[in-house]
Amino acid sequence: MSTNEFDGQYYEVATPGSLSEKLVAVARDQVYADFLRLCEPNASHTILDVGVSDVVGDAANVIERRYSVQNKITAVGLGQGDAFKVSFPKIQYRQIAANQALPFGDGSFDIVTANAVLEHVGSTQNQHFFISELMRVGKRVYVTVPHRFFPVEHHTGIPFFHWFDATFPLACRALGKEKWAASENLILMSRQRLKDASPKNRTIEIGMTGIMLGPCSSNLYLFATAPQS
């Protein structure tokens, strides 16, 4: 499977130029605004973006598209990153392996971010390891995920059935989207699941971001800072 095919499965609904892609782009603009608000990056800060995509479009790689000090960004992903490196030549890219320790020392980066990655790491144990690794290498950590209780599920476009564990697999099978019902491909995220995935020895903030719809939002964020020494 090529890198584009590997990354492209996560953008089946948000195809280039579609209404879905435009909505995802609106949500990620707010995700980026909250990144600025919470992480307060400046030109001297080093940033690690974990889980970037080799599908280059309005719905992907929001930090790389929007943040101006690109030579301070290091990006890592599962693919070879060929298209990513062409699109963002000032950004250092490194290929990593799934569910393995990040190839950086403790506290290597001022800011570490991961957008729409945590729900794809395969299990609750992998989620805990993933966030622990982000917190190990970063002084400030900003993680975002699609919010389970938004009316439309991000990856499938299925409305409402994803709110319940029993109905989402049925809807996926009925629409030929069975792969998204498997936890190794997607874990639907709520505030509680985001909290459960976080280390207990860190103070975290969990909030809503993305598109707001009444008491709900399209995305959730987790923000944490390193403990004071």
C-alpha positions as CSV (number, residue, x, y, z in Angstrom):
1,M,0.0,0.0,0.0
2,S,1.4,3.4,-0.9
3,T,1.7,6.3,1.6
4,N,-1.2,8.1,-0.1
5,E,-3.4,5.0,0.1
6,F,-2.5,4.5,3.7
7,D,-3.3,8.1,4.7
8,G,-6.2,8.4,2.3
9,Q,-8.4,5.9,4.1
10,Y,-8.9,8.6,6.9
11,Y,-10.2,11.1,4.4
12,E,-12.8,9.0,2.5
13,V,-15.6,11.3,3.6
14,A,-13.7,14.6,3.4
15,T,-12.7,14.3,-0.2
16,P,-11.0,17.2,-1.8
17,G,-13.4,20.1,-2.7
18,S,-16.4,18.4,-0.9
19,L,-18.7,20.0,1.6
20,S,-17.3,17.5,4.2
21,E,-13.8,18.8,3.6
22,K,-14.9,22.4,4.0
23,L,-16.6,21.6,7.3
24,V,-13.5,19.7,8.5
25,A,-11.4,22.7,7.5
26,V,-13.7,25.0,9.5
27,A,-13.4,22.7,12.5
28,R,-9.6,22.5,12.2
29,D,-9.3,26.3,12.0
30,Q,-10.9,26.4,15.5
31,V,-8.6,23.6,16.6
32,Y,-5.7,25.7,15.5
33,A,-7.1,28.8,17.3
34,D,-7.2,26.8,20.5
35,F,-3.7,25.5,19.9
36,L,-2.5,29.1,19.8
37,R,-4.6,30.1,22.9
38,L,-3.5,27.2,25.1
39,C,0.1,26.5,23.9
40,E,1.1,30.1,23.4
41,P,3.8,29.3,20.9
42,N,6.5,31.9,20.0
43,A,9.2,32.0,17.4
44,S,11.7,30.3,19.7
45,H,9.6,27.3,20.6
46,T,10.2,23.9,19.1
47,I,7.1,22.0,18.0
48,L,6.6,18.3,17.4
49,D,3.5,17.3,15.4
50,V,2.8,13.6,15.8
51,G,0.8,11.7,13.1
52,V,0.8,14.1,10.1
53,S,-0.8,13.0,6.9
54,D,0.7,12.5,3.4
55,V,-2.7,13.5,2.0
56,V,-2.2,17.3,1.5
57,G,-5.4,19.3,1.6
58,D,-7.5,21.7,3.5
59,A,-8.6,19.0,6.0
60,A,-5.1,17.8,7.0
61,N,-2.0,19.1,8.7
62,V,-3.4,22.3,10.1
63,I,-0.3,23.2,12.1
64,E,1.9,23.0,9.1
65,R,-0.6,25.0,6.9
66,R,-1.1,27.8,9.4
67,Y,2.0,28.2,11.7
68,S,4.5,30.6,10.1
69,V,7.7,29.5,11.9
70,Q,8.0,26.2,10.0
71,N,11.7,25.6,10.6
72,K,10.8,25.1,14.3
73,I,8.4,22.2,13.5
74,T,9.3,18.6,13.4
75,A,6.7,16.3,12.0
76,V,6.4,12.5,12.3
77,G,4.1,10.0,10.6
78,L,3.7,6.4,9.7
79,G,4.3,6.8,5.9
80,Q,7.4,7.9,4.0
81,G,6.0,11.4,3.8
82,D,6.9,12.1,0.2
83,A,4.1,14.5,-0.6
84,F,4.3,16.0,2.9
85,K,8.0,16.9,2.4
86,V,7.3,18.4,-1.0
87,S,4.5,20.6,0.4
88,F,6.4,21.6,3.6
89,P,10.1,21.7,2.7
90,K,11.2,23.7,5.7
91,I,9.7,21.1,8.1
92,Q,11.8,18.2,9.3
93,Y,10.0,14.9,8.7
94,R,10.7,11.5,10.3
95,Q,8.9,8.2,9.8
96,I,7.9,6.4,12.9
97,A,6.4,3.0,13.7
98,A,2.9,2.6,15.2
99,N,2.7,2.1,19.0
100,Q,6.5,2.4,19.5
101,A,8.3,5.0,21.6
102,L,9.0,8.3,20.0
103,P,12.6,8.7,18.8
104,F,13.3,11.7,21.0
105,G,14.6,12.4,24.5
106,D,12.6,13.5,27.5
107,G,11.4,17.1,27.2
108,S,12.9,17.5,23.8
109,F,10.2,19.9,22.6
110,D,8.5,22.9,24.0
111,I,5.1,21.9,22.4
112,V,3.9,18.5,21.2
113,T,0.6,18.2,19.3
114,A,-1.4,15.4,17.8
115,N,-4.6,16.1,15.8
116,A,-7.1,13.3,15.1
117,V,-4.6,10.5,15.8
118,L,-5.4,9.1,19.2
119,E,-8.7,7.5,18.0
120,H,-6.7,5.4,15.5
121,V,-4.0,3.8,17.7
122,G,-5.9,0.6,18.2
123,S,-6.7,0.0,21.9
124,T,-7.1,1.8,25.2
125,Q,-3.7,0.5,26.3
126,N,-2.2,2.0,23.1
127,Q,-4.0,5.3,23.8
128,H,-2.5,5.5,27.3
129,F,1.0,4.8,25.9
130,F,0.6,7.3,23.1
131,I,-0.4,10.2,25.4
132,S,2.3,9.2,27.9
133,E,4.9,9.4,25.1
134,L,3.6,12.8,24.0
135,M,3.9,14.0,27.6
136,R,7.4,12.5,27.9
137,V,8.9,14.4,25.0
138,G,6.9,17.6,25.4
139,K,6.6,20.4,27.9
140,R,3.2,21.3,26.7
141,V,0.9,18.8,25.0
142,Y,-2.2,19.5,22.9
143,V,-4.2,16.6,21.6
144,T,-7.5,16.7,19.7
145,V,-9.9,14.0,18.7
146,P,-13.3,13.9,17.0
147,H,-16.1,14.1,19.5
148,R,-18.3,11.0,19.6
149,F,-21.4,13.0,20.5
150,F,-21.4,15.3,17.5
151,P,-24.4,14.5,15.4
152,V,-22.3,13.1,12.4
153,E,-19.5,10.7,12.8
154,H,-16.3,12.1,11.1
155,H,-14.9,9.1,9.3
156,T,-18.1,7.5,8.0
157,G,-20.6,10.3,7.7
158,I,-23.1,8.2,9.7
159,P,-25.5,10.3,11.8
160,F,-26.5,9.5,15.4
161,F,-25.9,5.7,15.3
162,H,-22.3,6.3,16.5
163,W,-23.6,7.5,19.9
164,F,-24.1,3.9,21.0
165,D,-21.7,1.0,21.0
166,A,-24.5,-1.4,19.9
167,T,-25.8,0.6,16.9
168,F,-22.6,1.9,15.3
169,P,-21.4,-1.5,14.1
170,L,-24.8,-2.3,12.7
171,A,-24.8,1.0,10.7
172,C,-21.3,0.4,9.5
173,R,-22.2,-3.1,8.2
174,A,-25.3,-1.8,6.5
175,L,-23.4,0.9,4.6
176,G,-20.4,-1.2,3.7
177,K,-18.1,0.6,6.2
178,E,-17.3,-2.4,8.4
179,K,-13.6,-1.5,9.0
180,W,-14.6,1.6,11.0
181,A,-16.5,-0.6,13.5
182,A,-13.2,-2.3,14.5
183,S,-11.4,-0.8,17.5
184,E,-8.0,-1.3,15.7
185,N,-9.2,1.3,13.2
186,L,-11.3,3.7,15.2
187,I,-12.2,4.2,18.9
188,L,-15.0,6.7,19.2
189,M,-13.9,9.4,21.7
190,S,-15.8,11.0,24.6
191,R,-14.6,13.2,27.4
192,Q,-14.5,10.2,29.7
193,R,-12.5,8.1,27.2
194,L,-10.0,11.0,26.7
195,K,-9.6,11.3,30.5
196,D,-9.2,7.6,30.9
197,A,-6.4,7.6,28.3
198,S,-4.4,10.2,30.2
199,P,-1.7,9.5,32.8
200,K,-3.1,10.0,36.4
201,N,0.0,11.9,37.5
202,R,-0.6,14.9,35.2
203,T,-3.0,17.8,35.5
204,I,-5.0,17.9,32.3
205,E,-7.7,20.2,30.8
206,I,-10.3,18.7,28.5
207,G,-12.5,21.0,26.5
208,M,-14.6,21.4,23.3
209,T,-13.2,22.7,20.1
210,G,-14.0,22.6,16.4
211,I,-17.5,23.3,15.2
212,M,-19.9,24.2,18.1
213,L,-23.4,23.0,17.9
214,G,-25.4,23.9,21.0
215,P,-24.0,22.0,24.0
216,C,-21.8,19.8,21.7
217,S,-18.8,20.2,19.5
218,S,-17.2,18.4,16.6
219,N,-13.9,17.9,18.5
220,L,-12.4,17.6,22.0
221,Y,-9.0,18.8,23.1
222,L,-6.7,17.6,25.9
223,F,-4.1,20.1,27.1
224,A,-1.4,19.3,29.7
225,T,1.8,21.0,30.9
226,A,4.9,19.5,32.4
227,P,4.9,19.3,36.3
228,Q,6.7,22.1,38.0
229,S,10.1,21.0,39.3
